[in-house]
Amino acid sequence: MEEKGISSGIEPTAGEAYSNGKEFTTMENGKVSPLGYESATAQDRRKSSAVNPQLLEGELFDDRYETTKRGLKSRHAQMIAIGGTMGTGLFVSTGQTLAYGGPAFILGSFCLMSFLIWCIITAITEVAAYLPTPGSSMNLFGYRYVSRSMGFAMGWLYFYSLGILVPYEITAAGLVIDYWKPPVNIGVWITIMAIVIIGLNALPVRFYGETEFWFASTKVIMVCGLLLVSFVIFLGGGPNHDRLGFRYWHDPGAANTYLASGNTGRFIALLYTWALAAFPFTFAPELVVVTGGEMENPRHNLPIAARRYIFRLLFFYIGTVLAIGCIVPSNDPDLTDGGAGAGSSPYVIGIKRAGIKVLPSIINAGIIISAWSAGNSFLYLSSRSLYSLALSGNAPSFFKACTKGGVPYRAVIASSLFAALAYLNVGDSASKVFNWFVALTNTSGFISWICCCIVYLRFRKACRAQQVDVPYHSRIQPWGAWFALFCFTILLLINGFTVFWPKNWSAATFLTDYIGIPIFVAIYVGHRIYARHDPWAHDPLEVDLMTGLPQVIAEEKPKKQYSSRPRAIVASIWE
């Protein structure tokens, strides 16, 4: 089997490795490791009760298995970061959020959520850009920089939550198809979409990257077109020539009430809108980190993706809710009872109200592509989370197996089993399935972002204690991480607070809104009992910041030089 380490003739300098004077030595198998570390034997790999550099290197670079390949180009990474998880959460569920909060509350909630997600993406990119080893994921970094229990709990949270999001997006796409009232059972569409998504994830990662590049490009073009159409309707350029302006901010009003009247009702509506606004962002930042393990030049390309992420938040998310708040009144009954899937899309409703007859079907086709793409990304994330768990010794090594093309096929098969949940929609109410998934994944998203903040803060503390420099750092950190940690903790607790209102009490709703918390706590506490001799968090001076660094640096490719600036610009977009 081809060795993936650094040959004995190539040793990185201390400066190249950001190692601050730490020396490296070449092992017998040709790999480079920090001086004093030795390769672990297969028998020793799973015997330690604490994270050990020897054991960690043995797991990450296990010669018994093929590993993932760096097949994602820079353009793949940038476009995946922009639109990889942009699905029905943005194009459909924002209608329900608008109905509860009104245009002012949904705009304010999305502005605040965008800032919080910006805090998360800058924090986790700083972590991931330093050591983007195979299996790069926040659960692997939680294992390395916080505790084994943190990595274990985060990994299984990602595996089942992201796995559940796959049938959610498949179901949503099937419901959108029902907009045209086809004479085909929705189960047929679910089967077709599941086969395509699983098939794409079974191919080498470069095919996933290329597919997502075009999927995301389609979504970007669609959003740009929808924003342009919304602006035309805003100015009265639709067939009915009705100049809307900010009419709906005055009638029915900029802010709604919910469950109560007056200021109390508006405050409840604001909190509920803020909680609902999180769904379109769920697990979007984590996708950028996971691609780092299979990306070319990740220490260079990950920071670029992070810096451009703010434009995605401002243009696609804030721009979208501003547009729909202007073209659709928040009291339009179709927002909450517009039929299955795309019937409740605020864009579809607004364009139909303007008298445009052709565009709704085109928008629905775009929503299907978006749901398909998001399901594809969520399956990729779920399978890579399981693969990362195996690399850190928190899942059976059985799931470390990869094809020669770098696909962790056993992890992909295990994650694909979640797709069968989509068939629940065939025999159940579509809206119940939709809302159940929204509530469950919202909770998981909050838990994930809280853990991401903790991982970042512990990583930063270790870097400062060991005087290690990082290739990327944002000016808003670490204060951004502390602020996001505080806000997401509040959101986790109020995610389903309306269920406690006397007339809203339902045991089923309470479970779907809060079941994610005891599940995560049970996983974490269970592992803490197993690893009861481990510290609650690694000592910053003992955190391993070196294992895998020489291998990552050796895989970095020099930046290409171009004879003219136009060629350099084209290359930066396409390569």
N, C-alpha and C positions, 0 to 999 in steps of 0.2 A: 504493500500500500504506500502511496506517495506520502512523504513526510510533509507536514504543514508548518513545521517550525522554521527557525532561521538557520541557515548553514553555518558551519563553524568558522567560515571565513568572513562572515558579516556580523559585526557586533555594533549595536547602537551606542552612541556616546551618551554620557549622562545628560547632556543638554537635550539631545533628541528625544530621550525617554522621559523627560521631565522628572528625572529621578534624584536630582540634587545631590549628586556625588555617589549614589549607590552604584556598586560595581556589579557586572554581569559575568556569568560563566557559561560555557557551552557544555551541555550534558552529553552523555554517551549516545543518545538517540538523535543528536543534532540540534536539539532545541536550546534556546538561550533562556536562562533563568537568573534571578537575582542571586548574587554570591551567597552560598550557604544553603540554598534550597536544593533539594534532590528530587528526582522524579519519583512519584509514588508507584508502587506496584499495584496490580489489579486487586490483590488480596487486601491491601491496606486502605483502599479508597473509601470504604464506607464504615470504617471502624471508629473514626474520631468522633468525639462529642462536641467539638468546636471547629470553626472554620480554620483550616490549616493550609498555608500556601502550597505545600507538597500535594495534599489531597485535592485541592482546588485545581491545580494545574493538571493533575491526573484525570480529573473529570472533564475539564474544558477541552483538553487536547488528548482524548483517549484514542490510542492507536488502534483499538479494536473496532472502531466504527468510522465510517465516513462522516464528514461534517458538512454543515451548510456552506454554500459558496457565496462569494461577493459578486452577485450578478446584477445588482441594481445600480444603474447609472445615475449620475447627478440629476438628469432631467426626470427620471422615474421618481427619485426621492422628493424633488421639489413639488411635482404634481400630486404625488400621494399625500404630501403634507397639506396641500391646498384643498384637495377634494376627496381624499380616500374614504372618509367616513361620513361624507355629506349625503344623507339619505332622506328617508321619509320624515325623520325628525324635524328637518328644516322645511320641507316642502308641504307637509300635511299637518303634523301635530301643532305647528305654530298657529293654526286656525283656532284650535281649542284654547290655546294660551291667550290669544287676542280676545276671545269671547269672555274669558274670566276677568281679564285685567283691563282691557281697553288699550288704545294706542299709546298712551303716555306710559302706562305701567309696563307694557311689553317692551317698549323702547328702552326705558330705564333699566329694566331687568336684564336685557341683553347687553347693554353697555357695561353693567357691573359684572355680568358673567364673562364677557369678553376680556375684561381686565383681569379677572381671577384666572382665566385660562391662560392669559399671557404670562401671569406669574408662574403658573405650573410649567408651561412649555420652556421658559427660560431656565427654570430650576432643573428640570429633568434633562434638558439638553446639556447643561454644564456637567451633570453626572455622566451621561451617556457618551459625550464626546471625548472624555478622558480615557475610558477603557471600553471601546465597542467590540468586545470579544464575541466569538460565536455564541448564540443564545442570548444576545443582548436583550434585556428586558428589565422592567423595574423590579420584578420579583427576584431576579438574579442580583441586582444591586442592593436590594433590601437584605438579601442573604449575606452579601459581602460586607456591607457597611453598617448594618444595624444589628441584626441577630438572625440566627437560623430560623427561629420561629416566625419572624416577620417575613422572611423570604418564602417560607412554606405557606403561610396563610395568604399572602398576596398572590402567589402562583396559582393556588387552587381557586381563589376568587376570580382571577382572570380567566382561568380555564372554563369554569362553568358559566360565568356571566357573559363572556364573549361568545361562548358556544350557544347560549340561549338567544343572543341577538341575531344569530344566523337565521333560525326559523322565523324570528320576528320580521326581518327584512323580506324574507321569501313570502311570508303571509301577506305583508303589506303590498308587495308587488302583485301578488295574485288578486288582491282586492281592487287594486287600481285597474287591472284588466277587466274586472266586472263592471267597470264604468260603461263599457260598450255593450254590455249584456250579451256576451257570446254564449252559444248553445253548448258550451263545454264546461264540465264540472271543474271547480277551482282546484281540485286535487290533481288534475292533469297539469295545470300550469305550475303548481308547486313541485311536481315531479321533474318537469323539464328544467326549471330554474335550479333546483337542488343538484341535478346531474351536472349542469354546466359549471356551477360554482365549485363543486367538489372536483370536477375534472380539471379546472384551471389551477386549483391548489395542488393537484397531483403532478403538475408539470414543474420543471425547474423554475427558480424564482425569477429569472429574466423574463419568462413568459407572463408571470403574474405582474411584474413591473410594467411590461409593455401594454398588457391589457388595462391595467389601472391607469396608465398614462392617458390612453384614449378615452376610457370611461370618465376620468376626472376632467379631461379637456372638454368632453361633451357637457358635463355638469357646469363647468365654468362658463362655457358659451351660453348655456341655457339661462343661467342666473343673470348674465350680462343682458341677454335679450329680454328677460322678464323685468329687470329694472328699467330698461329703456321703454318698454311698453307701459309700465306703471307710470313713468314720467310723462309719457304722451297722454295717458288717461287723466293724470293729475292736472294737465294744462287744458283738457277738454278736446283732445285730438281724436277721441274715439268716434265710432259711427253715430252715437247719439249726441255728440258735441256738448256734452255736459261737463263743464269745467268744475272739477271737484275741489281742487286746492286742499285746504285742511278742514273741509266741511264736517267730516266725521269726528274731528276733534272737538267740535262744538255740539253736534247732534249726531249720535246719542251722548257724546261727551268723551273727554280725554281719559277719565278714570272711572272704572266701574266699582260697584259695591258687591260684596259676596257674603252671604249668610247673616248679614246684619245691615242696618241702615246707617247713614251718616259716616262720620270719620272712622268709627269702628269697622264698618263694612268695607271702607276703602283700604284700611290697613290690612285687613284679612285678605282682601283681593290682591294687594301688593305682595304679601308674603307668599300667597299661593302661586301667583304669576312668576315670582322669582324661583320657586322650586320647580315649576314646570319648564322654565326657560333653560334649565340645565340639560334636558334630554338631548337636544340636537348636538351638544358638545361631548356627549358621553364617549369616553375612551379615545377621542380624537388625538390628544397629545401623546398618549402612550404608543400610538401607531408609529409616530416619528422615531421613538426610541427603539422599537423592535426592528425597524428597517435598518438601524445602524449596524446590526450584526451581519447583514447580507448586502451591505452597500459598499461601493468602491470609495476609497478615501474618506471614510466616515469622519475622521477627525477634522477634515476640511469641509465636507458637505453637510454634516449635521448642523453646525453653527449657521451656515447659509440658510438652511431650511427654517431654523428658529428665528432668524432676523426677519425673514419674509412672512412669517406667520401672522404678524400683526396686520398685514394687509388683507389676509384672508378674513380675519375677525372683523375688521372695519367694513370691508366692502361686501362680503357675502352674508354675514350674519346681521350686523347692525343695519346695513343697507336693505336687506330683505324685510326686516320687521318695520322699518320706517315706511317702506313701499306699501306693504299690505295694510298698515294702519291708515294709509291715505286712500286706498281704493276700495276698502271693504268696511262697512260699519260693524262695530263690535257686537251689535244686537241682531245681526243677520242670522236667522235660524239655521241656515245651511252650514254654518261653522261648526255646530255641534250635532246636527242631524241632517247632514247633506248626503247621506248614503254611504256606501262602503268606499273606503280608500280615498281616491282622488276627489270624490264628491265633496269632501270637507276641506280640500286644499284652498287656502285663501286666495292664491293666485287664480285658480280656476274660477272661483266665485266672483272675484273682482272683474275678471275679463268678460265673463258672461253678463255681468250687470252692465258693463260698458257697451254691450251689443256686438261684441266680436265673436263670431260663431265658429271659426276654424281653429283658433289657437288652443282652446281647451283640450282637444284631442292631441295636439302636438305636445302640450305641456304634460299630459298624462304619459305619453311615450317617454318623455324625458324623466319623469318620476320613476317609471319602471326601470330605466337604465340606472338611475341613482340608487334605487333599492337593491338592484342586482349587484352593483359595484360595492355598496356598503356591506352586503352579505358576504361578498368575496373577501373584503378586507377583514371582517370580523372572524371569518374562518381562519384566515392567515394568522391573525393575532392569537386566537385560541390555541391553534396547533403549535405555534412558536412558544406560547406560555408553557404548555405541557413539555415541550422539548427542553426549555430552559429549566423547568423543575427537575427533569432527569439529569441535566448537566450538573446541577447543584446537589444531587443526591437526595432530593425531596420527592422524587417519583422513581419508579423502577427504571433501571438502566435499559430495559427493553425499548423504551421510547426514545433512546438516543440514536437509534438506527436511522441512517439516511441512505438515499439512493446515490449513485455516482454523480447524479446531477445536483445533489445537495438538498433533496427534499426529505424532511423527517416523516417518512410515509406512515409509520405507525402512529405518530402523533396526529397526523392529518386524518387517518381513519377514525381514531378515537373521537376527535372533535367533530367529525362529520356525522356521528351518530345523533348529535343534537338536532340535526335537520329534520329528523322524523317528527319532532314536536310540532312542526308546521301543519301536520295532518289533523291536529286537534281542531283547527279552524273548520274542517269539513263538517264536523258534527256539532260545533258550538257557535254561540253568537260571536260574530266578528268583532264587535266593539268590545266585548268582555276580554277576548284574547288580546286585542290591541292594548287596552288599558292595563291589563295584568303585566304585560311585558314592559310597558312604560314605567310602572311603579317599581318593579323589581330591578330593572337596570339603572334607574335613577339612584336608588340606594347604593348599588354597587359602584356607580361612578363616584359618588361622594366619598365612600370608603377608600377607593383607589387614590383619589386626589389627596385625601388626608395622609395616607401612607406615603405618597410621593413626596409631600412636604417634609415628613419625618426623615425619609431616606436622604433627601437633599441636605437637610440641616446636619445630619450625622456625617455625611460625606464631607461637607464643608468644614466641619469641626476637625475631622481627621486630616484633611489637607492642610489646615492651618497648624495643627499640632506637629505634623511631619514636614512642614514647610515645602509642600509640593505645589507647583504651579499647574494650572489647567489651561487648555487651549481655548476655552470660551468662558466668559463671565459677563453677566448682565448687571447694569448699574442698579436695577431695582432689587437685587438680591443682597442680603438674605431677608430684607424687610418684606418683600413680596411674598416669600414663602410663609412667613409668620402670619401675614394678613390673610392669605388664602387658607391656611390651616384653621384660623379662627372662623372665617366665613363658611367654609365647607362643613365644619363641625356643627354650626348652627343649622345649615341646610339639611344635614343628615337627621337632625332631631325634629325639624318641622316638615320634613318631606311629606308626611301624611297627616299633618295636624288637624285637618278638617274632619277626619273621622271621629275625633273626640267631641265634635258638636253633637248635641243630643239627637237631633233629627237625622244625622248622618251616620250614626254608629252602625258598624257592620263588622262582624268578626272576620269575614273573608277579606274585606278591604283593609282592615288593620294588619292582617297577616301579609298581604301582598305589599303594603307600604313599608313594613318594618321587619319582614322576615330576614332580609339580608344582614341585619345587624347581629342577631344571635347566631346565624350561620357562620359569619366571619369570626365572631368571638369564640365560638365552639372550636373552630379549626385552630385558631391561635392558641387558646388555652390548652387544647388537647396536645399540641406539639410542645407547649411550655412544660407540661407535665412529663412528657417523654424526655425533653432536654432540660430537666429541672436543674442540672448542674451548670448550665450555661448562664452567663450574665444576661441581664435584661437588654443590654446594649454593649457592643464591643468597646473596649477602651480605645479612644482615638489614636493613641500611640501604637496600638497593636493591630489596627485595621490594615488589611493587606491591600495596598495600593499599587502593587508591582506585578503580581502574577498575570500573565497574558499581555503585558505591555510591550515587551520586545517583539512578540509575534505580530501584534497589531501594527507597530511601527514598520516592521519589515514588509508588510503587505501594502503600505502606502505607496502610491505611484506619484512620481514628480509631475508637477503641473505643466501641461502642454503650453508651448510658446507659439504664437501665431504672428505671421508677417504683417498683418494689417488689423486695425481695430474692428472693421465690419466682420471679418472672419472670426475674431475672438468673441464678438457678441453673438453671432450665430451659433458658435460652438458652445457657449455658455448656456444657450437655450436648449440645444438639441442633444448634447453629449451628456 
